[in-house]
Amino acid sequence: MKILVTGFEPFNQSDINPSMEIIGQLKAPKRTTLITEILPVEFKRSSERIKELLQIHRPEVVISLGQAGNRAEIAVERVAINLDNVRSSNGKSMLPDNAGDIRVDEPIEIDGAPAYFSTLPIWSLVNAINQKNIPAVVSNTAGTYVCNHVMYTVLYEAAKHYPEMRAGFVHVPFLPSQLDERKDFSAQPRYGMLLSDMVTGIQTVIDFMAP
């Protein structure tokens, strides 16, 4: 079996992304080829690269990782929506991608479904992570930024070209060191998780999906 796991480069003026750090510590289970890739935090290039990876490797399982700093747990995503949007929910700010691309309420794929559901066993994965004494939840929104973009792209490609492939997305919290650097969190709840716990959680996901 081939399992593709992707993470992301840093973004939003940070020099670290926990999903990238996790990638470097994962191990392939027996009878499994583990393929890893760090994707750019760019709408256009991330989808181009993930499509290339699917064509080259044709993995049976795709697990995409990303950072969600407002989460306290590892979050296994349920659904990706056909929408790119960098505007904040209050409409007062925007976060361009790393290429400076600003997309507001734009469809990801013109001929795509409004949404695609993860084809990973999301509740089983959450239970497996929790059994390691690491907090995990099912999340019902992957946002509208590049994480959702990649999740949607993979599931769109699976629906069109790779019907046997199972795919989904997992968000991880900030690292404690990232919280220490963010003064804007001084008056807000501080959510973070040790890298070792994140690695254990994601390795559990990979091991569960392995044959």
PyMOL commands that set and color helices and strands:
alter all, ss='L'
color gray80, all
select helices_A, chain A and resi 18-23+43-57+122-130+146-161+176-181+183-185+195-209
alter helices_A, ss='H'
color red, helices_A
select strands_A, chain A and resi 2-8+33-39+61-67+74-77+79-81+115-117+136-139+166-172
alter strands_A, ss='S'
color yellow, strands_A
deselect
rebuild
show_as cartoon
